[in-house]
Amino acid sequence: MEYLSSNKIAVIDLGSSEIAEEELDEGLVRENIGGAGINRYLYHKYESDDPLVIGSGLLTGTLVAGSALAVMTAKSPRTGSLCHAPITLTAGMELKFSGFDYLVIKGVSSKPVFLWLHDGIADIQDAGDLWGKDTWEATESVRKAVGDDLVQVLAIGPAGERGSGLAQVGNNYWASGDTWGFGKLLGRKKLKLIAVRGMGLLEIADPEGFIAQSQELLTEIKGGGWAGKAGIGDILAALGEEDGPSWLAPLIHRHKACFNTPYAANTFVFLDEDPKRMTEPETPEPGMLLTRFSDLLGFKQCGLSALESGRILKECARMGLDGTAVSSLCLKAGLKDLEGIRNFLPGADGPVDGQAAGPFSSFAPGKPLFADFGLAPDGSQDAAWWARRQAVAYLFGIHPLFILMAPELTEEKLLELANLGTGLEVTAETLDQAISEVVRG
Amino acid sequence: MIDYSFYQNLNRKILDGDEVTLSQWQGTGGQIPPGEDRPLIYPRIGIYSGKGCSHSWLWFVDLFERFGFYDLIFLDEAQVKDGQLETLECLALSGGDTIAIAEGLGTSGAGQIRQFLGQGGLYLGSCAGAYLPLHSSKEHLEAFNFVEAKITNLIKTIPISISLPEKSLSPYGCDYVYHPVRESVELTAAEEPALSGWGRFEAPLYGGPGMIPGRECRVLARYSGFTSKTLFLVDPDLARETLLNKAAILGHPFGQGSLLLFGPHAEHPYFPEANKLVTDLMAWELNRSGRRIEKDEPPWAGIFLSGAEIKSWLRGLKREISNSRIVANGLETLSIRWLIGNKIYEPIKIRFFLEALWGRLRTLEKEKTLLLFGEAEQTLPDRARRLTVLLRDLKHTLDDQGDTLPLAEKLFQDLQGLTRIFLTVYFRSRWSAAVLSLN
């Protein structure tokens, strides 16, 4: 695969510590597009080794608006089905430029290890010193060890190490869209974290055409209904929590967008200091980045204040716990006070009600955001529409929330961009087939 | 646009024993006087990369490689003193700290250069490499009085800096060398057969001299103007007075050899026209001198790797160079620089070295054989590993707000050494491949 690709798949056997490399065959891309499509193919190829597959979308890391997404695929410890979790912020882009298109992580290590991926080199390294650390400490430690603060870290915390079904793979210090308990899978594999740094380059088959088309699309997108809105508060409001913005407002320090994504979907809140201060914080880390609307909504429904919710979510992030799942269990158990919920966290586990069906994470809400996609007013088309939109996002590498905000990101335009970028001539029929297969799980 | 493959093919023909003349290289047809249009040689070029050098010697490496000169030797001060110049037709010395270079080479190194020139060698000097052989009574420099010319940007009273004050001045004994401008300047070539048809061209000035020629000097190009990219570091009137119509490139005979001194970095990779002019002048002067060295040609003794062995060996090296460039890239986001000798070093200079290695690793991956001479098989990966450790130490010390100057000094020294060994492996392998493929 010559374009929009590093032309490399790494098959990492944690059991034997052997790493094999394969070229990314163009035929595989023609049939499965990328992202979740090829992840799914690789999962089935190595299924007997209970693999975790990580891959970037065909357009991840490019000039195409929203191209922030990479995808984790595995059998969910929570549902037992093949599922995909989104990797956003800048980790998806970093993976794309790391010299690997796809990683198949199979087998179980006999001792704690971590993966260090850089410039097309995959190193399995000892994680004896990292095991037992929370995600923040682990991220700090590995960044210090490799000497670069821009290294992206997908890590598990104590929850994953102890095998909780609520464990998630965090994204640096923050919560990710892993709603499947993949943290438990990493814990089982004794894989503490995956550190990625991407300093590679991508070749584009038709650079002029690709750039022009990307810019034209961005111009169209800029007039969308999301313009003028930002952060998790506005997402909550769009989902019917009208008081969401005012509830969160006193804590908001700033909003933060994922790589090349026009809508800033993440909100940084200050918990220990005044967010309005214009000087450097006095504490090392006075707040946290909220990356999932459902985490916040869950604890809001438990009756916590925004500040209390932030404090609990910070602890969840450090322990590597899925905040939404934790809030669901707390609600079910009738836990409504900060201390009660806090005491619940260290041993948190158990079946989660309302776990999303299908292969896509509930990281993205099940309906359009700030946009009219021409769906039936009674909501009867929402589920099928949502699954298809998510499939498109997970194939091409588009942010799974932003694809719900931008009707201009049509399947046709993304396919045209992919063809300009790769020089392949993937047809609409092939895309349709790939979407169907990914939706099927 | 310069068609480098044309010049690479000419060099290949020379290697193959075919006759390629000066006029073919210069493309000037009948401009070369009768009797001067002799067949070209494939020169062995030494590039000085020892004490006092900045990263700009890598620009000479890029230039020579693009034009198909693979017989390159990389010398530190000890090798110069040890008589290695005897094996060369040409010595290139680029930018850095002139006084530190002079100190490193010492009177012994100066003597070797004098002997090299006397026996027909060609000296290419840019920036610090141009200052070095100019007449001077300063300590260390007085041993290198090969060219009688005056420096127009030498001053006792410091001019007012209007931009980049840290880049506008360097101590030069009890005086100062001030740098009136940086970046691109316009030059006009002299009308003489060696430069027929050249006219005006651009090259970047990063601290090199303006010169007033003395006896025996040939002015080959003058500073004739500034460009939209010229950055004035002092008052523009003073800059004009200092540079315009002053010599930018000087030629000077010495014994049977000669020196070509470039105020601007005509070897800079972003200025291909100026690069071509360097090769034109080089070809002219080498032809004139007639110095011919008996060379040890391939196949050489050493460890030859092939196929999977190359991949495996390079992978180990690639791992460490990658680790190093990741740390170095992160350092560029920090506001730190180091004063080493008389030169300011910013973190980006670390990456200039690492990228010079990184880009060439891919070329080596495609080679059928790789020649590892001496202890390179072991020393290169070891040195690369130690460099990663050093860089990480430096980053940790910076994070802890410690003094990083001693680490930075060692780092740049180690980078020079690692790069020198790597490039020797690289060019020996490439030249070997080029020569052996002809047999």
Interface residues (C-beta under 8 A of the other chain):
Chain A: H118 D119 G120 I121 D123 K144 A145 V146 G147 D148 D149 L150 V151 R197 M199
Chain B: R315 K318 R319 S322 N323 R325 I326 V327 N329 G330 T333 L391 R392 K395 H396 D399
